[in-house]
Structure formats: C-alpha cells, structure tokens
Amino acid sequence: MTIHWCGTGLSAIPGLRRLLEAGQPVTVWNRTIAKAEQAVGDLTKDIRAFDMPAIAAVLEPGDVVVSMLPGDWHVPLAKLCLEKGANFVSSSYIAPEMRDLDDAAREKGLRFVNEVGLDPGIDHLMAHALVADYRASDAYDAGNQISFTSYCGGVPKHANPFRYKFSWSPLGVLKALRSPSRSIRDFAELRVNRPWDAISSYTAPLPQPEAFEVYPNRDSIPFIADYKFDADWPVKEFVRGTLRLNGWADAWDSVFREIETLEGAAGDARLQEMSAQFWDENAYDEGEPDRVVLCVGLKAEKDGQDVWHKTYVMDAWGDERGTAMARLVSIPVSLAVEAVLNRAVPVGVTAAPSDPKLVSEWMGEIGKLAQHLDIVTAA
C-alpha cells in the first residue's frame, strides 16, 4: 500500500510532513521536483515529477491518491483510481462529475473522500457535532425554529489598508466575487448574484468578541440535508459564508464596481491584470503571520425565545509551524488518508465524516492546530 501525494503547494505541506514523519509509505508527486524537495526532501527521497501515465504505471489496488492539485485534476485522478482499484482523497468540494463516480466506487469497495480541508472540511465536522448535540439535548423539539450559520475566512493577522492579503494567486478570490449564492433567510430562499449585495455584520464569540463582515458563499441549501436536518424542521436561517475583516467592503468598493462591468474575454483578461496587481501590492511577506477565523453556530427557538444555542469558534494564526491556512487545510487531509487506510469511512464518494467517534477524534487533533478552539453556549 502506497500513498501517492500529488501537489506540494503552499497549503499541502504540514499534512504531507505529518504522514512522512509517521513513517507512512508516501510517494510525492509534483510538477516541479525541486520545489517538492525543498518542502519535504529532508524526510523522503521518493519524489517524482507529476505525470498521469507515470502514476498509472505504479498505482496498485488499495493505494491512496491524494490530490492537492488544482480542481480540474481531481476527477481524472479519481477515474484513474477507479480503474486501478485505488482510493482517493481531496480537500475540494464534490463536483457533479465526482458525484457521478459514487455508484462505481461503491461497487468496487473504494473510498473517495472529499471536502476534508478547512472550508469545506473542519466546518462540516463542527456542523455534524452541533446537530448531534442538539438532537440529544432536552431542548430538542422537531417544531423548534432552526438557525444555522457557518462563516470562515483567511485574513491578515495584522490588518493592512486593503483589509486582505493573498498567499497565492488572487484570481480565485476575484472569480468567486462573480459567483451567485443561495441561502435561507427568514424561512425563504435568498438568491444573491454578487456577494457585496449581501454583506452583513457578524460578531464572533471570541474571548474578546470581534466584529467581522460576512456574506453568503456558493449554494448553502444542499447542506441542510448533508448536515442531517430533518425534513420537517422549520429552518429560519441557513447560511455558509465567507468572513472578512471590518472595513473590507469599503476598501474593495472600487473592485466590486469594476468587476460588475466585466464581460467576456476582455473581462477575463482584465481579471488577470487585477490579479497580478493585487499580488504585487498585497501578497503576504515571507514569515508574515496569516489568520483563520471559523465560527459555526446552531440555534433553536421556540415561541420567540432561544432554547438552545451553541457556536464552535476557532481562531488560528501563523507561527513557527508555518501558516494557519496550510495547517488547517492539509492536516485534516492527512487524517482522512488515515481513515481511508483504517476503513473508518464508508465506501463511495463522501465528504468529511459525520460519525461521532471520528468527528471527536479529528476535532481533538484540530484543537492542537489552532491557538483558540471553543464551544460557546449562549442558551
């Protein structure tokens, strides 16, 4: 059995090093061998140039392929795993093309685990834990009105005038600003074409409460079922969103206004120009600490009163171990690899586990990665 870890970018290294330090049999694949050697060459010499035919030639039944590559590589690698009888792990959202592999993976007894990074990933674990806790509580009543919020953001530890810094190409952030979202607000579906049309204030229940700007991200609604809400629960609010420093909306106002005017190939070219400019002006300096804040809350109301309200709150920042983002994305990926090897997760295409034992174990490990992790009880 071999773990084939593909990609040694900025967010991949801590999880990869964790597996290597544990003595796991890992082959490291990267497009640039020298970069991989710089990152993990002190722990392994089994570093190879990433190439699909080369991986296909050595992939054995029962192996695990980890894709820390750009998203368009995930499905081709998963299909190769299907062909060779290997398992697959990635931190990314489950694309429809990945979901389509579920039946075939089940038939072959293979585990294709996705959404096991930070967001998606750790946020899922917190949500599953809160729902299970609420169900087991004395306050539980199927008629209670439920509000769920999940806000995550990578932000600078020390704020800059732009209220944001980039650890890799800004293009992904800029493209996300052109994406619509769906969520639930006041029992009704809320559709937003542009994030800046739905920015609101959120106070994170940190030891020193702190206000942030938040907005809905992507399509939240399918996660109502993923988090095992009962179909008859009255859902007052359900949103998975992005968190930014206060002042972000004002600092980015001109960016929003320009993005709104961009269309077609010329618009895409302008996005590339903006990305290069932002990278030049607002990239993290070497050794500069980043910060990750994640807050996941579940509230139940009855007759206008809160009867149950708990929030996971996590605050982490870069330190001598490296960036908070890299730890919180890649360490959960390494935990997923171990879960696959131990057959602790179901066969088929799955996201972060909901099994209470695994959730508890993973959260125990994640607690070591953040400077602050707590469950705040408000009702």
PyMOL commands that set and color helices and strands:
alter all, ss='L'
color gray80, all
select helices_A, chain A and resi 13-21+33-40+52-58+71-84+96-99+102-108+122-135+171-176+195-197+222-226+248-251+253-259+264-282+324-341+356-366
alter helices_A, ss='H'
color red, helices_A
select strands_A, chain A and resi 3-6+26-30+47-49+64-67+87-90+111-113+145-156+181-185+188-192+200-204+210-216+235-245+290-302+305-317+348-350+372-377
alter strands_A, ss='S'
color yellow, strands_A
deselect
rebuild
show_as cartoon
